[in-house]
Amino acid sequence: MLYTAAYVMNQKSKHKEAAWKLISYLSGKEGMKAWAKGGASLPSRKSVLAELGYIDNSLYLPFIQGATSATIWQAGINLPAIKTHFNNQFLSALLGKQSLQIALQKAQKSVNQEIQAAEY
């Protein structure tokens, strides 16, 4: 799954110039590098990926390579369950307590069980 962030400006904003300046910074190379340094999200600019060394990092490489075939993450009635189960398992994998493959299998199984139990 692919989850993205979007920046928007209210049409009725009284501070359109300042809002546009912030949006331009956050989506530009320097701003993207600033928020991506923490490693919680990957930058969409290939130059920033390379500069931060994510392309050469075995932890991030599968996510970078998978972006071309990812499904866009969309909101829906099951999103909270999906997010909770996958986040819990990813954290465990990132901490080295289980492999990513096992984490994905566990998350898929547990979220499917919860969704099936909630169907009426």
VOBA-1610 file (N, C-alpha, C; in pm, whole numbers, padded with zeros to 5 digits, always signed):
BEGIN
Met+00084-00118+00000Met+00000+00000+00000Met+00088+00123+00000Leu+00039+00224-00060Leu+00112+00350-00069Leu+00026+00459-00006Tyr+00085+00530+00087Tyr+00015+00638+00154Tyr+00090+00766+00124Thr+00019+00868+00085Thr+00085+00993+00052Thr+00030+01106+00138Ala+00104+01213+00142Ala+00060+01334+00210Ala+00033+01440+00104Ala-00062+01522+00129Ala-00093+01630+00035Ala-00105+01761+00113Tyr-00061+01865+00052Tyr-00071+01996+00113Tyr-00172+02077+00033Val-00261+02144+00103Val-00364+02223+00037Val-00375+02360+00102Met-00435+02450+00029Met-00458+02584+00079Met-00608+02612+00066Asn-00668+02663+00170Asn-00809+02697+00166Asn-00830+02811+00066Gln-00930+02794-00018Gln-00961+02895-00119Gln-00989+03032-00055Lys-01042+03032+00066Lys-01078+03157+00133Lys-00971+03204+00232Ser-00853+03146+00223Ser-00746+03183+00314Ser-00714+03332+00306Lys-00689+03391+00421Lys-00648+03531+00426Lys-00496+03543+00410His-00428+03428+00410His-00282+03427+00405His-00232+03337+00292Lys-00284+03358+00172Lys-00251+03271+00060Lys-00102+03275+00026Glu-00042+03390+00032Glu+00100+03399-00001Glu+00185+03318+00099Ala+00153+03330+00228Ala+00227+03255+00330Ala+00199+03105+00316Ala+00074+03069+00289Ala+00040+02928+00271Ala+00115+02870+00151Trp+00117+02943+00042Trp+00187+02895-00077Trp+00337+02882-00049Lys+00391+02974+00027Lys+00533+02967+00062Lys+00562+02840+00144Leu+00476+02808+00239Leu+00493+02687+00320Leu+00479+02561+00234Ile+00376+02556+00150Ile+00355+02441+00062Ile+00475+02423-00031Ser+00525+02530-00085Ser+00641+02524-00174Ser+00764+02472-00101Tyr+00782+02514+00023Tyr+00896+02466+00102Tyr+00882+02318+00134Leu+00766+02277+00184Leu+00745+02138+00225Leu+00755+02040+00108Ser+00714+02082-00010Ser+00721+01993-00126Ser+00850+02011-00206Gly+00928+02110-00170Gly+01057+02132-00235Gly+01166+02044-00177Lys+01282+02049-00237Lys+01391+01959-00198Lys+01433+01979-00052Glu+01455+02100-00008Glu+01504+02124+00128Glu+01399+02089+00234Gly+01275+02129+00211Gly+01170+02098+00307Gly+01143+01949+00315Met+01143+01883+00199Met+01121+01739+00197Met+01233+01667+00270Lys+01353+01715+00251Lys+01468+01654+00320Lys+01454+01673+00471Ala+01408+01788+00515Ala+01395+01817+00657Ala+01297+01723+00725Trp+01179+01699+00665Trp+01082+01611+00732Trp+01110+01465+00708Ala+01185+01431+00605Ala+01215+01290+00577Ala+01336+01238+00655Lys+01415+01327+00711Lys+01536+01286+00784Lys+01505+01191+00899Gly+01389+01204+00959Gly+01353+01119+01072Gly+01328+00975+01034Gly+01309+00949+00906Gly+01292+00813+00859Gly+01152+00757+00871Ala+01057+00835+00920Ala+00920+00784+00935Ala+00845+00782+00803Ser+00892+00859+00707Ser+00829+00860+00575Ser+00937+00879+00470Leu+00908+00832+00352Leu+01004+00842+00243Leu+00972+00963+00156Pro+01074+01035+00114Pro+01050+01148+00025Pro+01011+01100-00114Ser+00930+01177-00183Ser+00890+01141-00319Ser+00992+01186-00423Arg+01082+01272-00385Arg+01186+01317-00479Arg+01303+01218-00476Lys+01337+01167-00594Lys+01447+01071-00604Lys+01579+01132-00558Ser+01598+01260-00583Ser+01723+01325-00542Ser+01736+01329-00390Val+01624+01346-00320Val+01626+01348-00173Val+01646+01206-00120Leu+01585+01107-00184Leu+01609+00967-00145Leu+01758+00935-00152Ala+01820+00976-00260Ala+01962+00948-00279Ala+02047+01026-00179Glu+02016+01153-00162Glu+02095+01237-00072Glu+02090+01188+00073Leu+01975+01138+00115Leu+01962+01087+00252Leu+02014+00944+00267Gly+02052+00883+00157Gly+02109+00749+00160Gly+02006+00638+00172Tyr+01879+00669+00151Tyr+01775+00567+00163Tyr+01785+00462+00053Ile+01833+00502-00064Ile+01844+00409-00176Ile+01941+00296-00143Asp+02042+00325-00063Asp+02143+00226-00027Asp+02114+00157+00107Asn+02000+00187+00167Asn+01965+00132+00297Asn+01872+00013+00278Ser+01915-00104+00322Ser+01836-00226+00301Ser+01700-00222+00370Leu+01685-00139+00471Leu+01556-00127+00539Leu+01454-00055+00451Tyr+01498+00047+00379Tyr+01407+00129+00298Tyr+01394+00080+00155Leu+01492+00008+00104Leu+01494-00031-00036Leu+01368-00105-00082Pro+01315-00202-00006Pro+01193-00269-00053Pro+01075-00173-00071Phe+01065-00073+00015Phe+00957+00024+00003Phe+00976+00113-00120Ile+01099+00150-00145Ile+01129+00233-00262Ile+01100+00154-00389Gln+01147+00031-00395Gln+01125-00052-00514Gln+00978-00086-00532Gly+00906-00102-00422Gly+00765-00138-00429Gly+00672-00025-00467Ala+00722+00097-00468Ala+00637+00212-00498Ala+00577+00205-00638Thr+00648+00145-00731Thr+00598+00140-00869Thr+00478+00047-00884Ser+00462-00048-00793Ser+00349-00141-00804Ser+00255-00133-00684Ala+00268-00030-00605Ala+00187-00016-00484Ala+00043+00024-00515Thr-00045-00010-00423Thr-00185+00031-00429Thr-00201+00153-00339Ile-00270+00252-00387Ile-00287+00374-00309Ile-00373+00345-00186Trp-00328+00393-00072Trp-00396+00377+00056Trp-00516+00471+00056Gln-00635+00417+00075Gln-00755+00500+00072Gln-00833+00482+00202Ala-00901+00587+00237Ala-00984+00580+00357Ala-01106+00493+00330Gly-01158+00438+00431Gly-01276+00353+00421Gly-01312+00305+00560Ile-01417+00227+00569Ile-01462+00184+00702Ile-01362+00090+00769Asn-01277+00023+00690Asn-01181-00071+00748Asn-01043-00010+00770Leu-01023+00114+00731Leu-00891+00175+00743Leu-00835+00174+00885Pro-00912+00207+00987Pro-00855+00204+01123Pro-00801+00065+01162Ala-00875-00039+01127Ala-00828-00175+01159Ala-00702-00208+01082Ile-00702-00176+00953Ile-00585-00205+00869Ile-00464-00131+00923Lys-00481-00003+00950Lys-00370+00079+00998Lys-00315+00025+01131Thr-00402-00007+01222Thr-00358-00056+01353Thr-00280-00186+01341His-00334-00283+01271His-00268-00413+01261His-00135-00405+01186Phe-00132-00332+01076Phe-00007-00321+01001Phe+00097-00239+01076Asn+00055-00130+01139Asn+00151-00051+01217Asn+00213-00133+01330Asn+00131-00210+01401Asn+00183-00292+01510Asn+00285-00393+01460Gln+00255-00458+01351Gln+00346-00560+01299Gln+00471-00498+01237Phe+00457-00384+01169Phe+00575-00317+01112Phe+00672-00276+01221Leu+00619-00224+01330Leu+00704-00181+01441Leu+00784-00299+01494Ser+00720-00411+01510Ser+00787-00531+01557Ser+00897-00574+01460Ala+00869-00565+01330Ala+00970-00600+01229Ala+01086-00500+01231Leu+01055-00373+01243Leu+01161-00271+01248Leu+01251-00289+01368Leu+01195-00339+01478Leu+01273-00362+01598Leu+01349-00495+01594Gly+01331-00569+01484Gly+01403-00694+01466Gly+01343-00812+01540Lys+01220-00801+01586Lys+01158-00909+01661Lys+01097-01016+01570Gln+01079-00981+01442Gln+01030-01077+01344Gln+01066-01025+01205Ser+01062-01112+01108Ser+01094-01070+00971Ser+00978-00989+00915Leu+01005-00910+00813Leu+00901-00832+00749Leu+00796-00924+00687Gln+00838-01034+00629Gln+00744-01129+00568Gln+00647-01184+00672Ile+00698-01222+00787Ile+00611-01274+00895Ile+00519-01163+00946Ala+00573-01043+00960Ala+00492-00930+01006Ala+00375-00904+00912Leu+00401-00907+00781Leu+00295-00884+00684Leu+00190-00994+00689Gln+00234-01117+00704Gln+00140-01229+00713Gln+00052-01218+00837Lys+00113-01185+00950Lys+00037-01170+01074Lys-00064-01055+01065Ala-00019-00943+01009Ala-00108-00827+00996Ala-00225-00860+00905Gln-00196-00923+00793Gln-00303-00959+00700Gln-00404-01052+00766Lys-00356-01153+00834Lys-00445-01249+00898Lys-00531-01182+01005Ser-00469-01102+01092Ser-00544-01042+01203Ser-00643-00937+01154Val-00606-00858+01054Val-00699-00757+01007Val-00815-00822+00931Asn-00788-00927+00855Asn-00896-00998+00786Asn-00994-01058+00886Gln-00942-01113+00997Gln-01030-01168+01101Gln-01119-01059+01160Glu-01058-00944+01187Glu-01136-00834+01247Glu-01243-00785+01149Ile-01208-00772+01022Ile-01304-00724+00924Ile-01419-00824+00908Gln-01385-00953+00902Gln-01490-01056+00889Gln-01582-01058+01010Ala-01526-01039+01129Ala-01606-01039+01251Ala-01700-00919+01255Ala-01661-00810+01192Ala-01742-00688+01196Ala-01850-00684+01088Glu-01841-00769+00989Glu-01940-00768+00881Glu-02076-00812+00932Tyr-02179-00748+00881Tyr-02314-00785+00922Tyr-02401-00811+00805
//
